[in-house]
Amino acid sequence: DLILLGIGEDGHTASLFPGGGELAETGRWVIASRPKEAAHERVTLTLPVLNECRNVVLLATGKKKAEIVRRVWEAEPDSRLPASLVRPRGTLAIYVDRAAGSCP
Protein backbone atom coordinates (compact mmCIF):
# COMPACT_ATOMS: atom_id res chain seq x y z
CA ASP A 1 0.00 0.00 0.00
CA LEU A 2 1.02 3.61 -0.55
CA ILE A 3 -0.29 6.92 0.75
CA LEU A 4 0.78 10.14 -0.96
CA LEU A 5 0.48 13.27 1.21
CA GLY A 6 1.36 16.93 0.98
CA ILE A 7 2.70 19.14 3.74
CA GLY A 8 1.13 22.53 4.45
CA GLU A 9 3.02 25.63 5.57
CA ASP A 10 1.58 25.11 9.06
CA GLY A 11 2.73 21.48 9.19
CA HIS A 12 -0.66 19.95 8.41
CA THR A 13 -1.02 16.86 6.30
CA ALA A 14 -4.06 15.05 4.95
CA SER A 15 -6.67 17.22 6.69
CA LEU A 16 -5.03 16.90 10.09
CA PHE A 17 -4.28 20.39 11.38
CA PRO A 18 -2.16 21.69 14.27
CA GLY A 19 -4.18 21.80 17.47
CA GLY A 20 -7.05 19.82 15.97
CA GLY A 21 -8.84 17.20 18.01
CA GLU A 22 -8.51 14.85 15.05
CA LEU A 23 -4.92 14.16 16.09
CA ALA A 24 -6.14 12.30 19.19
CA GLU A 25 -8.49 9.99 17.27
CA THR A 26 -7.54 6.35 17.72
CA GLY A 27 -10.73 4.39 17.04
CA ARG A 28 -11.97 5.57 13.66
CA TRP A 29 -10.20 5.29 10.32
CA VAL A 30 -11.89 8.28 8.69
CA ILE A 31 -13.21 11.45 10.30
CA ALA A 32 -14.50 14.90 9.45
CA SER A 33 -12.11 17.79 10.00
CA ARG A 34 -12.54 21.53 9.72
CA PRO A 35 -9.55 23.87 9.67
CA LYS A 36 -10.14 27.16 11.50
CA GLU A 37 -10.27 29.31 8.36
CA ALA A 38 -12.36 26.91 6.24
CA ALA A 39 -16.06 27.23 5.63
CA HIS A 40 -16.54 23.50 5.02
CA GLU A 41 -15.62 20.27 6.69
CA ARG A 42 -13.15 17.90 5.05
CA VAL A 43 -12.85 14.14 5.24
CA THR A 44 -9.50 12.68 6.27
CA LEU A 45 -7.78 9.48 7.23
CA THR A 46 -6.63 9.37 10.85
CA LEU A 47 -3.07 8.98 12.14
CA PRO A 48 -3.54 5.30 13.04
CA VAL A 49 -4.39 4.54 9.40
CA LEU A 50 -1.51 6.63 8.05
CA ASN A 51 0.91 4.98 10.45
CA GLU A 52 -0.15 1.44 9.53
CA CYS A 53 0.77 2.05 5.92
CA ARG A 54 3.74 0.25 4.35
CA ASN A 55 4.79 3.26 2.28
CA VAL A 56 4.09 6.95 2.87
CA VAL A 57 5.37 9.73 0.63
CA LEU A 58 5.27 13.35 1.81
CA LEU A 59 5.64 16.06 -0.83
CA ALA A 60 6.60 19.68 -0.23
CA THR A 61 7.31 22.48 -2.66
CA GLY A 62 8.26 26.10 -2.22
CA LYS A 63 10.56 28.16 -0.01
CA LYS A 64 7.78 28.84 2.52
CA LYS A 65 7.83 25.15 3.48
CA ALA A 66 11.59 24.83 4.06
CA GLU A 67 11.38 25.35 7.83
CA ILE A 68 8.44 22.97 8.21
CA VAL A 69 10.25 20.30 6.19
CA ARG A 70 13.28 20.65 8.44
CA ARG A 71 11.15 20.29 11.57
CA VAL A 72 9.20 17.31 10.20
CA TRP A 73 12.44 15.55 9.24
CA GLU A 74 13.89 15.81 12.79
CA ALA A 75 14.26 12.56 14.71
CA GLU A 76 11.74 13.41 17.43
CA PRO A 77 8.11 13.96 16.39
CA ASP A 78 6.75 17.44 17.14
CA SER A 79 3.19 17.01 18.36
CA ARG A 80 2.40 20.55 17.15
CA LEU A 81 3.06 19.48 13.54
CA PRO A 82 0.72 16.75 12.30
CA ALA A 83 3.06 15.88 9.42
CA SER A 84 5.78 14.95 11.91
CA LEU A 85 3.38 12.50 13.59
CA VAL A 86 3.21 10.44 10.41
CA ARG A 87 5.57 7.60 11.33
CA PRO A 88 4.47 4.60 9.27
CA ARG A 89 5.41 1.06 10.18
CA GLY A 90 6.95 0.87 6.72
CA THR A 91 8.86 3.43 4.69
CA LEU A 92 8.53 7.21 4.96
CA ALA A 93 9.95 9.23 2.08
CA ILE A 94 9.94 13.01 1.91
CA TYR A 95 10.30 14.54 -1.54
CA VAL A 96 10.98 18.25 -1.82
CA ASP A 97 11.87 20.67 -4.56
CA ARG A 98 15.05 22.73 -4.27
CA ALA A 99 13.27 25.60 -2.49
CA ALA A 100 11.52 23.45 0.14
CA GLY A 101 14.73 21.52 0.74
CA SER A 102 16.88 24.58 1.35
CA CYS A 103 18.04 25.16 4.90
CA PRO A 104 16.44 28.30 6.34
N, C-alpha and C positions, 0 to 999 in steps of 0.2 A: 504494500500500500504506500501511497505518497500523498502528502498534503503540501500544497503550495500556498504560502502566506506572504503578505506584504508587511512592512513595518511603517507605522505612522510616525510623524515628527514628535508625538507625545509618548511614543513607545507602545502604542496599542498594536494589536494584531488580531486577525479575524475581526470580530466586533467585541473584543474584550478590551475595555478601556481602563486607564489608571483610576483607582479608587472605586471602581464599579463592584457591586455586590456579586456580579457574575463570576468573579475570580474565586470566590469561595464555594462555588457549586461543585459538589462531588457526586451527586446521585443521578443527575440527568445528563444525557449526551448532547442535547440541543436545547437552547433557551433563547428567550427574547432579550434584547439588549437595547438600551437607548442612550447614546452619548448625550452629554449635557446640552450641546448646541444643536442637536438634531430635532426635527419636528416629528420624525417617525421612528418606530421601533425597527430593529434589525433582528435577524435570526443568525445565531452563531453556534458553532461547536464549542464545547466546554474544554477546559484544560485537561481533564482526565482523558478525553478522547484524543486530543492533540498529542498528549504524552504517551499514549499507547501505540502510536503510529510507528512503523518501521523506518520511514523516511520522511523528514520534514525539510522543506526548503523555505528559507526566509529571503525575500528580495527587498533591496533598498536602493533607491536612486536619489541623487541630488545632495548638494552640499549641506542643506538644512538637516539632513539625517545623519551626518557624520558622527556627531556626539552620541546620539542614541545608539547607533551601530556599535560604537566603542563600548558603551555601557552594557549593551546586550551581550556582547562577546566576552565580557569579563567572566572569570571562573565562578564567582558567587552570584546566584540569581538576585536581582533587585526586585523585591515585591512591589515596588511602585511602578515597574515597567512590565506590563503583561507579556511583551515579547521575550523578556528574559526568563519568564516562567515556563516557556516552552522548552522542555527538556525530554525529548522523546526517548523511549527505550531503545530505539534504533539510532539512525544517523541524523544529525542536524547539520545542514549546510547553509551558510549565509553567503548569498551572492550580492555583490554591490558594484555599482559603477565607480569610476575613478573618483568622482566627487564625494559620494557617500563613504568611500573607503579611505578618504584622506584623514589624517590625524588633525583634530582641531587644535 
